[in-house]
């Protein structure tokens, strides 16, 4: 499991760095923070894990699953703080499938 660091988008044109996906990542939430997933030949599903017992307005929050195509990009977010583990204040993302050709970055706009 890796803790992803935010990369800030700037007016000058930030050079964002994608790194190889692993089975599970954690990341800080934010109203302007997104998980960027890029695939080149391998489909994957990204699941944002909601800790058991979390609810909003009395309604239980479920996991959020996003299917990423074999070749393409997905921006997942914004990463709402309501999805964070109350103990760690981090969101956990799990990647399923073969991760060859799957990269990701945490982007703040």
N, C-alpha and C positions, 0 to 999 in steps of 0.2 A: 504494500500500500504506500502510495506517495502523497505527500501534501503538495498540492499545486499552488504555485505563486501566481498572483494576478499580473497580467501584462497590460499596461495602460495604453489605450489608443490615444493618439495626439493629433492635433491639427497639422503637425509637420510630417505625419505619415509614419507611424511606428512600424518597426520591423519585428513582427511577431514571430515567435519561435514555437513550432509544433514539435512535440516529442512523442516517442513511441508509447502507445497505450499499454497499460498493465491491467490486471484483472480488477483492481479496485483502487480508487483515488479518494482523497478527501480534499475539500476546498472551502474557503470562507464564502459565505453568502453575500449578496448585495443586490440592491435594486437595479444596478447598472452592470451586473456581472453575469457573464455568459460562458458556458462550456462550449468550445468550438471543437467538433469532431470531424476529421477528414479521413475518408476511406479511399483506398486505391486498389480495388480488386477483391476486397473482403467485406462482406456485410457484417454488422454487429448490432447488438441492442445495448443501449445504455439505460441503466435503471438508477434513478435517484432514490435512495433508500430513505423512507420516512421512519424514524424511530417509533416503536410501538407506543401507543398511548397519546400521541400528539393529535390535537384536534384544533379546529378553528371554528369558533362560534358553535361549539357542541357537535360538529360533524368531524368524524375521524378522517385524518389525512391518509391517503394511500400512497404507495410508491408511484413514481412517475417513470414510465418506460417510453423510450424513443427508439424507433427502428431506423438505423442508418443504412443506406443502400450500399451495394458493393463498391460503387464509385460515386463519390459526391461529398458534400459538406452539410453539416447540420450545426446550427447555433441553438443551444439549449438554454433557455432562461427567459427572463432574468431569474437568477437563483434566489428566490424569496427566502428571507431569514426564517420564515415559519417552517421550512423544511429541514432546518439545522437541528442536530442533536442538542438538547438543552444542556448536556454536561460539557461537551467539547466545543459547542458553537460552530461546528463544521457540518457540511453536507457530504455524504458518502455517495460516490457514483461507482456502480459495478458495470463492467464490460463483459459481455458474453460472446462466445464463439471464438473462432481463430482470430487472433489479433494481428496477424501479419498484414502490413500495409494500413494499419489503423494508427492515426496520430491524434493528439489532442493538445489544447492549450486553454488556459483560463484567461478570459479577456474582459477587461473593464472599459466601459465606454463613458 
